[in-house]
Amino acid sequence: MISLKVKILKKIFVSNESGFSVFKTTINKHPESPQIIVGDLFDVNEGDFLEIEGEYSFHPKFGKQIKVKSFKFILPQDKDGIIKYLASGRIKGIGEKTATKIVNKFGLLTFDVLEKNPEKLKKIKGIRKGVIEEIKKNREENRTIRELTVKLSPYGIGAQTIFKIFKKFEENSIEILKHNPYVLIEKIKGVGFKIADTIARGFNISSNNPNRINAGIDFIISQYEQKNGDLYVNENTLLEESSQILHVPVNFIIDSINKKIERNELRREEIPEKVIMSLKNYSIEKMSAKYLYELGLPSASQDISEINFKQIYKKLSINLTEEQKNAAISSIKNNITIISGGPGTGKTTLIRAIIELFIEKNQKVLIAAPTGRAAKRIEETSNFKASTIHRMLKINPETRTFVHNEYNPLQANVIIIDESSMIDSFIFYSLLKAIARNTKLIIIGDKDQLPSVGPGNILRDIINSKYFNTIYLNRNFRQTEESLIIENAYRINKGEQLIFKPFSENPDFVFINVRNENRALEKVLNIMKFYKNDFDFNSPLFQILVPMYRGEAGIDNINRTIQTEFNLEPFLIKKEKKSFKKFDKVMQLKNNYEKEIFNGDQGIIVDFNIEKKSMLVDFEGRIIEYNIDEIDELTLSYAISVHKSQGSEYEMTVLILLPTHSIMLNREIFYTAVTRAKKKIFVISDKNTIQRAIFNSRPSQRKTMLPIRLKEFFKAK
């Protein structure tokens, strides 16, 4: 066994799931001889200093390595590391400039001076008295931080996570972790079950501790919700998988589940097999069914003889097909109307007609969509104000709840929701709560697209329940015969062979025959260079779509490559895996209710505040500020997943489908991707891969109970 002090120079590989990592390091005594270390190195970042214990090993492919058995974080051992440590935000008032002054004066004795005699800082010109007071305050805080570090570092918990724990719980940190470290899962951003479980081992919490078993059960349920979109888990599956990750007998887990049910934290249902769901998901589906039932109850009959379609046609310069006309009539006759149709079926034209019909009757109409881009597209095509569902409901930033709810409903006679295949269970429930019982609801979408990123399968569930009037818009050949995009979209949906035309005919659907990842990346870069006069490298009108994140032609590498090749600006900010430049195209990764920016929103970085270390991002005219701790909410978005593209349309798209994407190849992803293109799409793939995608139809079978809940209400009344 060897013991060494090392500095992390470069990340080679990190598994976010297992924590297994590979880093290039330099050893204190031999900085000229870099060493590769491997092991379960949670929370380690470039620039960190570690004291490691391990042994040398030899990998047949990568050569000599140090296999780390245990490690702990230590204070920086060189001047550059000390400057970065002091300027990291740990001490209020010390930025890089002040940190450099301090280290230039005291060198490697800096920490000794700060700990034992901070008054010596008065000798440095320009150091304010307030900074010295902050250092004294920080010294007291550091006692708790040091205790946390001593306790947690040997288990691979990094300085960043330790600092977050201290900021949340301060001097109570140790006592809280001794009692129940699993509270970190809810309280500390970035701490999941595996990290909390690692911390629990550091505090000698037994494997059969009730808090641990409860956290493990919640973890499995949340994984099915986040990864599969499921609102419940089969009980046998839950028992089996919980036992695997917790390494405790199943009877312990059964006992915990039963107690959580008694405490009203979980629900057990039989449909007919036994399933377990969180109380939140149970309530959302139960109440959504109740609101839908009440909204759909018949009200005063509507006289459709008064509808003057000729006047509408003349005013809007449009004609409606019989299907569109039936959909418009249904939206007037019924309190809830569902309209489903693919590309080219005239949904946009129908929306314009429905809006005009209700305005003619002096009815107040609200229209919304799940994303900002979808709402903007409605405005552009209908000349009628639209918004996202979130903004229509309005966020109270203090309570992080919606202003409009069952006690303060939306003031409208008619509410139209477009792109409804994207709506998850939570936002749909919030919407239903805010709709007054005498308001008409018109739900428009494409049932054949991918379901929402969030849990649930709302559009399909409502259609499949068969309790609400549903109009299917079929293809209008006269409107779509010129578009190869729409032609092939329908062929994909039906599992038929695609039509490919020679590039010389300038088709809107272009097939580029490629199987190799390097070659695919090269083609993407060539397309961007060829069309550089039509689209800026960060244009919101141009989008690259890829099913997977990993690989040479995966989302992550394409984004890094485009940033390097096309954005010549210097880096504004580098933090762990995040590196951003001015003019980078970025995407929001989670709902931020305070900023009113939501998962999937895209923007452009337009500026950087040096003093505040914050970035300014332009989201279609709204300038939003992100501080250093918030940039994890952003990612580069030159290339994005097909799921993230839902609700958006682009003038031009590039879609990559390769044999290496086999795990994600299916008809629904292919169809959704193609229908994002408005004027032109390049499909970089090969014919065998395309055939596999078309023939592999996997319509989402998410585990939801909304149809069952609706049946309960309709049968009971």
Salt bridges, closest charged atoms under 4 A:
GLU32 OE2 - HIS30 ND1 3.97
GLU55 OE2 - LYS69 NZ 3.98
ASP78 OD2 - LYS7 NZ 3.18
ASP80 OD2 - LYS84 NZ 3.56
ASP112 OD1 - LYS116 NZ 3.11
GLU115 OE1 - ARG146 NH1 3.42
GLU119 OE1 - LYS122 NZ 2.81
GLU119 OE2 - LYS136 NZ 2.48
GLU133 OE2 - LYS136 NZ 3.83
GLU140 OE1 - ARG143 NH1 2.60
GLU175 OE2 - LYS178 NZ 3.67
ASP197 OD1 - ARG212 NE 2.74
ASP218 OD1 - LYS260 NZ 3.20
GLU225 OE2 - LYS280 NZ 3.70
GLU235 OE2 - ARG268 NH2 2.93
ASP255 OD2 - LYS259 NZ 3.24
GLU265 OE1 - LYS260 NZ 3.04
GLU265 OE2 - ARG263 NE 2.93
GLU269 OE2 - ARG267 NH2 2.95
GLU269 OE1 - ARG709 NH2 3.39
GLU294 OE2 - LYS290 NZ 2.92
GLU294 OE1 - ARG437 NH1 3.36
GLU306 OE1 - LYS361 NZ 3.69
GLU356 OE2 - LYS315 NZ 2.54
GLU360 OE2 - LYS315 NZ 3.96
GLU419 OE2 - ARG377 NH2 2.62
ASP448 OD1 - LYS447 NZ 3.22
GLU487 OE1 - ARG475 NH2 2.43
GLU487 OE2 - ARG491 NE 2.64
GLU522 OE2 - ARG519 NH1 2.65
GLU594 OE2 - ARG400 NE 3.72
GLU596 OE1 - ARG391 NE 3.96
GLU620 OE2 - ARG373 NH1 3.10
GLU625 OE2 - LYS612 NZ 3.07
GLU630 OE1 - LYS595 NZ 3.18
ASP632 OD2 - LYS575 NZ 3.79
GLU649 OE1 - ARG377 NE 3.57
GLU651 OE2 - LYS678 NZ 3.99
GLU651 OE1 - LYS679 NZ 3.06
ASP686 OD2 - ARG515 NH1 3.10
GLU712 OE1 - LYS286 NZ 3.34
GLU712 OE2 - ARG709 NH1 3.06
